[in-house]
Amino acid sequence: MARKTAKDILQADFEILVQDAEKLLEHSATLAGDQADELRRQIEESVSRARETLKQTQDSVRERSQAALSATEDYVQSNPWQSVGIAAGVGFLIGLLASRR
């Protein structure tokens, strides 16, 4: 069974949120009292889940980017001349591609 990623969960939560909002728009004229309160409660729960999933996704991305940054800094510090050579090569290729346009 495939593992759901945070992106998949977030997308599903937003789809549910949109569906609930559409229900609210369709039924807002005919709902009264308890029915309207129940629909509002469902929408609030959907928004809350979407916010929590978005926060978790943001935290996950932040952790992965910090790990990548740390690994890059470690590599550059342990191999400074190779890093300078790689940067010069990339700069040369970008300059070559830019001059062709």
Backbone as CSV, one residue per row, in Angstrom:
resi,resn,N_x,N_y,N_z,CA_x,CA_y,CA_z,C_x,C_y,C_z
1,MET,0.838,-1.167,0.000,0.000,0.000,0.000,0.888,1.238,0.000
2,ALA,0.592,2.187,-0.862,1.420,3.382,-0.993,1.229,4.292,0.218
3,ARG,2.338,4.873,0.648,2.311,5.786,1.788,1.903,7.167,1.304
4,LYS,0.964,7.782,1.999,0.533,9.127,1.617,1.564,10.138,2.081
5,THR,1.924,11.034,1.187,2.848,12.098,1.556,2.062,13.260,2.148
6,ALA,2.772,14.161,2.763,2.130,15.344,3.343,1.426,16.144,2.256
7,LYS,2.013,16.167,1.070,1.401,16.897,-0.038,0.062,16.272,-0.417
8,ASP,0.001,14.933,-0.455,-1.245,14.240,-0.779,-2.317,14.505,0.272
9,ILE,-1.911,14.468,1.532,-2.858,14.717,2.628,-3.372,16.141,2.560
10,LEU,-2.466,17.089,2.313,-2.853,18.492,2.217,-3.822,18.705,1.062
11,GLN,-3.532,18.096,-0.071,-4.404,18.231,-1.223,-5.787,17.651,-0.932
12,ALA,-5.835,16.502,-0.285,-7.119,15.892,0.060,-7.897,16.782,1.030
13,ASP,-7.205,17.360,2.014,-7.875,18.246,2.966,-8.443,19.485,2.282
14,PHE,-7.705,20.040,1.343,-8.207,21.209,0.639,-9.371,20.854,-0.283
15,GLU,-9.354,19.654,-0.871,-10.487,19.227,-1.692,-11.748,19.094,-0.839
16,ILE,-11.595,18.536,0.369,-12.726,18.422,1.285,-13.223,19.813,1.684
17,LEU,-12.278,20.715,1.931,-12.637,22.085,2.288,-13.441,22.748,1.171
18,VAL,-13.012,22.570,-0.053,-13.721,23.153,-1.195,-15.112,22.541,-1.317
19,GLN,-15.199,21.222,-1.155,-16.511,20.566,-1.236,-17.456,21.089,-0.155
20,ASP,-16.940,21.247,1.066,-17.773,21.767,2.150,-18.209,23.199,1.881
21,ALA,-17.311,23.986,1.333,-17.671,25.369,1.002,-18.738,25.405,-0.088
22,GLU,-18.626,24.509,-1.068,-19.645,24.435,-2.113,-20.994,24.034,-1.523
23,LYS,-20.990,23.077,-0.587,-22.239,22.683,0.084,-22.850,23.879,0.805
24,LEU,-21.983,24.626,1.488,-22.474,25.786,2.219,-23.133,26.787,1.280
25,LEU,-22.517,27.032,0.145,-23.095,27.973,-0.811,-24.421,27.461,-1.375
26,GLU,-24.472,26.164,-1.669,-25.694,25.599,-2.237,-26.851,25.605,-1.247
27,HIS,-26.552,25.340,0.009,-27.606,25.176,0.997,-27.806,26.371,1.919
28,SER,-27.044,27.408,1.720,-27.120,28.534,2.655,-28.502,29.181,2.674
29,ALA,-29.181,29.157,1.549,-30.500,29.784,1.501,-31.564,28.922,2.174
30,THR,-31.368,27.593,2.173,-32.410,26.709,2.684,-32.144,26.196,4.099
31,LEU,-30.929,26.310,4.561,-30.595,25.785,5.884,-30.916,26.803,6.963
32,ALA,-31.351,26.264,8.080,-31.623,27.137,9.227,-31.304,26.372,10.505
33,GLY,-30.963,27.085,11.521,-30.776,26.502,12.842,-29.708,25.448,12.909
34,ASP,-30.088,24.242,13.354,-29.138,23.160,13.603,-28.404,22.708,12.345
35,GLN,-29.101,22.689,11.207,-28.450,22.257,9.964,-27.323,23.203,9.589
36,ALA,-27.550,24.484,9.688,-26.521,25.469,9.356,-25.357,25.374,10.346
37,ASP,-25.664,25.165,11.610,-24.612,25.028,12.619,-23.748,23.805,12.358
38,GLU,-24.371,22.682,11.987,-23.631,21.454,11.700,-22.723,21.642,10.489
39,LEU,-23.216,22.280,9.434,-22.397,22.513,8.245,-21.240,23.444,8.561
40,ARG,-21.479,24.472,9.351,-20.400,25.381,9.754,-19.341,24.636,10.570
41,ARG,-19.784,23.736,11.447,-18.862,22.954,12.258,-17.992,22.059,11.373
42,GLN,-18.598,21.438,10.366,-17.840,20.584,9.447,-16.806,21.395,8.670
43,ILE,-17.190,22.572,8.237,-16.257,23.425,7.490,-15.122,23.882,8.400
44,GLU,-15.437,24.243,9.638,-14.395,24.649,10.578,-13.417,23.509,10.838
45,GLU,-13.916,22.283,10.950,-13.039,21.129,11.143,-12.141,20.921,9.925
46,SER,-12.712,21.079,8.732,-11.922,20.915,7.505,-10.823,21.961,7.421
47,VAL,-11.155,23.195,7.747,-10.156,24.270,7.721,-9.074,24.000,8.754
48,SER,-9.471,23.541,9.917,-8.506,23.243,10.974,-7.556,22.125,10.548
49,ARG,-8.087,21.056,9.954,-7.238,19.960,9.471,-6.298,20.441,8.383
50,ALA,-6.793,21.263,7.471,-5.953,21.771,6.391,-4.824,22.641,6.947
51,ARG,-5.131,23.472,7.925,-4.101,24.312,8.544,-3.031,23.467,9.227
52,GLU,-3.469,22.435,9.963,-2.519,21.581,10.672,-1.622,20.847,9.678
53,THR,-2.218,20.332,8.605,-1.427,19.627,7.598,-0.449,20.576,6.922
54,LEU,-0.878,21.787,6.641,0.006,22.786,6.042,1.171,23.093,6.975
55,LYS,0.903,23.209,8.270,1.971,23.467,9.239,2.955,22.295,9.278
56,GLN,2.433,21.066,9.270,3.307,19.896,9.288,4.167,19.838,8.029
57,THR,3.571,20.156,6.887,4.316,20.158,5.632,5.411,21.213,5.669
58,GLN,5.082,22.380,6.171,6.056,23.462,6.281,7.213,23.049,7.178
59,ASP,6.899,22.434,8.315,7.949,21.983,9.236,8.831,20.920,8.587
60,SER,8.217,20.005,7.848,8.972,18.941,7.180,9.915,19.518,6.126
61,VAL,9.418,20.457,5.342,10.248,21.081,4.307,11.393,21.856,4.951
62,ARG,11.106,22.545,6.045,12.144,23.305,6.746,13.244,22.366,7.262
63,GLU,12.855,21.228,7.837,13.836,20.277,8.354,14.705,19.712,7.225
64,ARG,14.075,19.355,6.096,14.851,18.802,4.974,15.781,19.840,4.376
65,SER,15.329,21.090,4.287,16.200,22.121,3.719,17.368,22.423,4.653
66,GLN,17.130,22.387,5.969,18.220,22.594,6.922,19.253,21.473,6.803
67,ALA,18.778,20.236,6.618,19.704,19.111,6.459,20.531,19.268,5.186
68,ALA,19.888,19.685,4.090,20.610,19.887,2.831,21.622,21.019,2.967
69,LEU,21.240,22.092,3.628,22.142,23.220,3.842,23.347,22.791,4.671
70,SER,23.103,22.038,5.710,24.192,21.569,6.571,25.150,20.664,5.797
71,ALA,24.601,19.756,4.997,25.445,18.856,4.203,26.272,19.641,3.191
72,THR,25.665,20.655,2.567,26.388,21.478,1.595,27.510,22.257,2.276
73,GLU,27.212,22.842,3.433,28.246,23.584,4.161,29.401,22.675,4.565
74,ASP,29.090,21.475,5.023,30.137,20.521,5.407,31.006,20.161,4.207
75,TYR,30.378,19.942,3.041,31.135,19.575,1.847,32.047,20.723,1.416
76,VAL,31.498,21.938,1.400,32.289,23.094,0.962,33.462,23.330,1.914
77,GLN,33.232,23.174,3.209,34.312,23.390,4.171,35.391,22.315,4.079
78,SER,35.001,21.094,3.757,36.002,20.035,3.675,36.659,19.953,2.291
79,ASN,36.037,20.528,1.267,36.585,20.501,-0.096,36.488,21.890,-0.737
80,PRO,37.206,22.882,-0.227,37.036,24.247,-0.732,37.445,24.415,-2.192
81,TRP,38.543,23.794,-2.621,38.984,24.001,-3.997,38.063,23.298,-4.996
82,GLN,37.568,22.146,-4.640,36.603,21.486,-5.516,35.329,22.322,-5.641
83,SER,34.923,22.926,-4.545,33.730,23.773,-4.551,33.926,24.991,-5.435
84,VAL,35.112,25.596,-5.360,35.419,26.742,-6.220,35.409,26.308,-7.686
85,GLY,35.980,25.147,-7.972,35.988,24.633,-9.344,34.588,24.353,-9.864
86,ILE,33.766,23.757,-9.041,32.379,23.476,-9.447,31.631,24.777,-9.695
87,ALA,31.786,25.750,-8.790,31.112,27.041,-8.960,31.581,27.742,-10.225
88,ALA,32.877,27.683,-10.514,33.402,28.311,-11.729,32.840,27.615,-12.968
89,GLY,32.771,26.295,-12.937,32.220,25.558,-14.074,30.752,25.878,-14.315
90,VAL,29.984,25.923,-13.256,28.564,26.261,-13.388,28.410,27.685,-13.894
91,GLY,29.213,28.602,-13.370,29.164,29.987,-13.841,29.527,30.093,-15.307
92,PHE,30.529,29.340,-15.739,30.914,29.344,-17.148,29.785,28.825,-18.018
93,LEU,29.149,27.731,-17.621,28.044,27.183,-18.409,26.854,28.145,-18.475
94,ILE,26.545,28.789,-17.383,25.447,29.760,-17.386,25.785,30.934,-18.302
95,GLY,27.036,31.412,-18.233,27.465,32.489,-19.109,27.418,32.086,-20.569
96,LEU,27.819,30.868,-20.866,27.792,30.355,-22.238,26.356,30.281,-22.751
97,LEU,25.453,29.766,-21.945,24.057,29.673,-22.348,23.410,31.046,-22.488
98,ALA,23.749,31.968,-21.605,23.184,33.310,-21.664,23.668,34.080,-22.891
99,SER,24.900,33.829,-23.296,25.446,34.566,-24.449,24.864,34.072,-25.767
100,ARG,24.306,32.882,-25.796,23.716,32.340,-27.026,22.357,32.943,-27.329
101,ARG,21.728,33.536,-26.377,20.382,34.093,-26.582,20.482,35.433,-27.106
